[in-house]
Amino acid sequence: MRNLLTGDSEAYDIHYRLRTNSGNYRHFHDQSFVTQHNEKGSPTMITGAIVNL
Protein backbone atom coordinates (compact mmCIF):
# COMPACT_ATOMS: atom_id res chain seq x y z
CA MET A 1 0.00 0.00 0.00
CA ARG A 2 2.85 2.40 0.76
CA ASN A 3 4.17 2.00 -2.80
CA LEU A 4 0.72 2.86 -4.12
CA LEU A 5 0.52 6.04 -2.04
CA THR A 6 4.00 7.21 -2.96
CA GLY A 7 3.48 6.61 -6.69
CA ASP A 8 5.96 3.73 -6.92
CA SER A 9 3.19 1.32 -7.95
CA GLU A 10 -0.10 1.63 -9.84
CA ALA A 11 -1.89 -1.34 -8.23
CA TYR A 12 -2.25 -3.14 -4.92
CA ASP A 13 -3.47 -6.75 -4.70
CA ILE A 14 -3.29 -8.86 -1.54
CA HIS A 15 -5.04 -11.71 0.24
CA TYR A 16 -5.10 -11.87 4.03
CA ARG A 17 -6.99 -13.35 6.95
CA LEU A 18 -8.14 -11.83 10.21
CA ARG A 19 -9.08 -13.64 13.39
CA THR A 20 -12.45 -12.71 14.85
CA ASN A 21 -13.23 -12.32 18.55
CA SER A 22 -14.71 -15.84 18.52
CA GLY A 23 -11.40 -17.28 17.25
CA ASN A 24 -12.58 -18.01 13.72
CA TYR A 25 -10.75 -16.65 10.68
CA ARG A 26 -12.18 -14.52 7.88
CA HIS A 27 -10.35 -14.31 4.56
CA PHE A 28 -10.23 -11.15 2.46
CA HIS A 29 -9.03 -10.04 -0.97
CA ASP A 30 -7.98 -6.38 -1.17
CA GLN A 31 -7.40 -4.80 -4.58
CA SER A 32 -6.82 -1.11 -5.33
CA PHE A 33 -5.65 0.98 -8.29
CA VAL A 34 -4.49 4.55 -8.80
CA THR A 35 -7.25 6.15 -10.88
CA GLN A 36 -6.15 9.78 -10.93
CA HIS A 37 -2.83 11.68 -10.83
CA ASN A 38 -2.01 15.36 -10.36
CA GLU A 39 0.08 17.38 -12.78
CA LYS A 40 3.29 16.19 -11.06
CA GLY A 41 2.30 12.53 -11.50
CA SER A 42 1.52 11.87 -7.85
CA PRO A 43 -1.59 9.79 -7.08
CA THR A 44 -4.61 11.86 -6.04
CA MET A 45 -7.31 9.18 -6.18
CA ILE A 46 -7.26 5.46 -5.40
CA THR A 47 -10.19 3.18 -6.18
CA GLY A 48 -10.55 -0.33 -4.85
CA ALA A 49 -12.51 -2.96 -3.04
CA ILE A 50 -12.16 -5.38 -0.17
CA VAL A 51 -14.03 -8.67 -0.65
CA ASN A 52 -14.85 -11.10 2.15
CA LEU A 53 -14.02 -14.52 0.75
VEXSERO-369128 format. One line per 2 residues: for each residue z, y, x negated of N, C-alpha, C, O, CB. Coordinates in Angstrom, 2 decimals, always signed. Atoms other than C-alpha are relative to their C-alpha. Glycine has a CB too. Layout:
Z,Y,X,Z,Y,X,Z,Y,X,Z,Y,X,Z,Y,X  ...
//
This chain:
+0.00,-1.19,-0.83,+0.00,+0.00,+0.00,+0.00,+1.26,-0.87,-0.65,+2.25,-0.54,+1.21,+0.00,+0.94  -0.05,-1.18,+0.88,+0.76,+2.40,-2.85,-1.40,+0.36,-0.49,-1.75,+1.53,-0.54,+0.94,-0.26,-1.19
+1.37,-0.25,+0.46,-2.80,+2.00,-4.17,-0.85,+0.64,+1.09,-1.72,+1.45,+0.81,-0.66,-1.29,-0.47  +0.73,-0.59,-1.13,-4.12,+2.86,-0.72,+0.36,+1.48,+0.15,-0.52,+2.31,+0.38,+0.32,-0.77,+1.31
-0.45,-1.38,-0.17,-2.04,+6.04,-0.52,-0.41,+0.91,-1.15,-0.60,+2.11,-0.95,+1.50,+0.03,+0.15  +0.38,-0.81,+1.15,-2.96,+7.21,-4.00,-1.51,+0.11,-0.18,-1.99,+0.87,-1.02,+0.61,-0.56,-1.26
+1.45,-0.06,+0.09,-6.69,+6.61,-3.48,-0.59,-1.01,-0.97,-1.79,-1.00,-1.21,-0.42,+1.36,-0.40  +0.48,+1.00,+0.94,-6.92,+3.73,-5.96,-0.65,-1.19,+0.69,-1.32,-2.00,+0.04,+1.14,-0.47,-0.87
+0.57,+1.10,-0.77,-7.95,+1.32,-3.19,-0.43,+0.53,+1.37,+0.14,+1.51,+1.86,+1.01,-1.18,+0.15  +0.48,-0.41,-1.32,-9.84,+1.63,+0.10,+0.51,-0.89,+1.12,+0.34,-0.57,+2.29,-1.52,+0.02,+0.01
-0.46,+0.95,-1.03,-8.23,-1.34,+1.89,+1.30,-0.66,-0.44,+1.61,-0.75,-1.62,-1.08,-1.06,+0.28  -1.28,+0.67,+0.20,-4.92,-3.14,+2.25,+0.02,-1.20,+0.94,-0.19,-1.04,+2.15,+1.22,+0.97,+0.27
+0.04,+1.21,-0.81,-4.70,-6.75,+3.47,+1.05,-0.97,-0.53,+0.94,-1.45,-1.65,-1.42,-0.65,-0.02  -1.09,+0.85,+0.47,-1.54,-8.86,+3.29,+0.57,-0.82,+1.15,+0.56,-0.40,+2.31,+1.11,+0.85,-0.64
-0.73,+0.85,-0.94,+0.24,-11.71,+5.04,+1.44,-0.07,-0.48,+1.69,-0.15,-1.69,-0.65,-1.44,+0.12  -1.40,+0.11,+0.38,+4.03,-11.87,+5.10,+0.80,-0.59,+1.15,+0.32,-0.70,+2.27,+0.57,+1.37,-0.42
-0.88,+0.51,-1.05,+6.95,-13.35,+6.99,+1.33,+0.73,-0.09,+1.76,+1.15,-1.17,+0.20,-1.53,-0.14  -1.31,-0.64,-0.10,+10.21,-11.83,+8.14,+0.95,-0.93,+0.73,+0.56,-1.60,+1.69,-0.10,+1.37,+0.73
-1.00,+0.83,-0.67,+13.39,-13.64,+9.08,+0.70,+0.82,+1.07,+1.14,+1.94,+0.82,+1.02,-0.56,-1.02  -0.66,-0.67,-1.12,+14.85,-12.71,+12.45,+1.51,-0.19,-0.09,+1.99,-0.96,-0.91,-0.53,-0.52,+1.35
-1.46,+0.14,-0.03,+18.55,-12.32,+13.23,+0.44,-1.42,+0.34,+1.51,-1.85,-0.09,+0.59,+0.97,+1.01  -0.34,+1.38,-0.38,+18.52,-15.84,+14.71,-0.32,-1.00,-1.11,+0.01,-2.18,-0.97,-0.74,-0.39,+1.27
+0.32,+0.88,+1.11,+17.25,-17.28,+11.40,-1.41,-0.55,+0.03,-1.83,-1.21,-0.92,+0.95,-1.12,-0.03  +1.39,+0.43,-0.09,+13.72,-18.01,+12.58,-0.89,+0.96,-0.79,-0.49,+2.08,-1.10,-0.46,-0.07,+1.47
+0.95,-0.84,+0.73,+10.68,-16.65,+10.75,-1.14,+0.40,+0.91,-1.60,-0.38,+1.74,-0.53,-0.71,-1.25  +1.19,-0.50,-0.69,+7.88,-14.52,+12.18,-1.01,+0.38,-1.06,-0.67,+1.05,-2.04,+0.33,+1.22,+0.95
+1.08,-0.25,+0.96,+4.56,-14.31,+10.35,-0.88,+1.14,+0.50,-1.16,+1.25,+1.69,-0.84,-1.29,-0.22  +0.79,-1.18,-0.33,+2.46,-11.15,+10.23,-1.21,+0.12,-0.93,-1.18,-0.35,-2.07,+0.86,+1.27,-0.09
+1.18,-0.37,+0.78,-0.97,-10.04,+9.03,-0.14,+1.51,+0.12,-0.27,+2.04,+1.23,-1.31,-0.76,+0.49  +0.07,-1.46,+0.05,-1.17,-6.38,+7.98,-1.29,+0.39,-0.70,-1.54,-0.03,-1.83,+1.25,+0.61,-0.73
+1.29,-0.40,+0.55,-4.58,-4.80,+7.40,-0.23,+1.48,+0.30,-0.13,+1.91,+1.45,-1.16,-0.87,+0.58  +0.22,-1.43,-0.16,-5.33,-1.11,+6.82,-1.17,+0.45,-0.88,-1.48,-0.17,-1.89,+1.27,+0.79,-0.36
+1.15,-0.55,+0.70,-8.29,+0.98,+5.65,+0.11,+1.52,-0.04,+0.62,+2.14,+0.90,-1.33,-0.44,+0.66  +0.13,-1.45,+0.05,-8.80,+4.55,+4.49,-1.20,+0.37,+0.85,-2.31,-0.12,+0.61,-0.15,+0.53,-1.49
+1.09,-0.38,-0.91,-10.88,+6.15,+7.25,-0.42,+1.45,-0.14,-1.41,+1.87,+0.47,+0.40,-0.27,+1.41  +0.37,-1.42,+0.18,-10.93,+9.78,+6.15,+0.53,+0.48,-1.35,+1.63,+0.12,-1.76,+0.56,+0.88,+1.16
-0.36,-0.60,+1.29,-10.83,+11.68,+2.83,-0.12,+1.52,+0.09,-0.87,+2.04,+0.92,-0.90,-0.55,-1.15  +0.16,-1.46,+0.07,-10.36,+15.36,+2.01,-1.11,+0.33,-0.99,-1.75,-0.57,-1.54,+1.34,+0.69,-0.41
+1.09,-0.42,+0.87,-12.78,+17.38,-0.08,+0.20,-0.41,-1.46,-0.76,-0.46,-2.23,-0.15,+1.50,+0.07  -0.28,+0.47,+1.36,-11.06,+16.19,-3.29,-0.09,-1.52,-0.13,+0.05,-2.06,-1.22,+1.39,+0.46,-0.43
+0.12,+1.45,+0.01,-11.50,+12.53,-2.30,+1.29,-0.75,+0.25,+1.31,-1.98,+0.24,-0.54,-0.43,-1.29  -1.28,+0.65,-0.29,-7.85,+11.87,-1.52,+0.04,-0.46,+1.45,-0.50,+0.21,+2.33,+1.17,+0.95,-0.30
-0.09,+0.49,-1.38,-7.08,+9.79,+1.59,+0.81,+0.94,+0.87,+1.89,+1.40,+0.47,+0.62,-1.41,+0.03  -0.74,-0.83,-0.96,-6.04,+11.86,+4.61,+0.28,-0.76,+1.30,+1.11,-0.33,+2.10,-0.79,+1.29,+0.30
-0.26,+0.79,-1.19,-6.18,+9.18,+7.31,-0.17,-1.48,-0.33,-1.14,-1.89,-0.97,-0.94,+0.41,+1.17  +0.02,+1.45,+0.17,-5.40,+5.46,+7.26,+0.09,-0.62,+1.38,+0.93,-0.23,+2.18,+1.16,-0.50,-0.94
+0.01,+0.69,-1.28,-6.18,+3.18,+10.19,+0.24,-1.48,-0.26,-0.33,-2.05,-1.19,-1.34,+0.23,+0.78  -0.25,+1.41,+0.20,-4.85,-0.33,+10.55,+0.75,-0.63,+1.15,+1.00,-0.01,+2.18,+0.76,-0.20,-1.25
-0.71,+0.75,-1.03,-3.04,-2.96,+12.51,+0.90,-1.04,-0.65,+0.60,-1.57,-1.72,-0.99,-0.66,+0.99  -0.87,+1.08,+0.39,-0.17,-5.38,+12.16,-0.01,-1.00,+1.15,+0.27,-0.64,+2.29,+1.45,+0.50,-0.32
+0.13,+1.03,-1.03,-0.65,-8.67,+14.03,+1.08,-1.05,-0.22,+1.25,-1.56,-1.32,-1.42,-0.65,-0.03  -0.99,+1.07,+0.02,+2.15,-11.10,+14.85,-0.75,-1.32,+0.15,-1.35,-1.57,+1.20,+1.08,+0.18,+1.12
+0.69,+1.27,-0.04,+0.75,-14.52,+14.02,+0.87,-1.02,+0.66,+0.48,-2.18,+0.80,-0.40,-0.46,-1.40
//
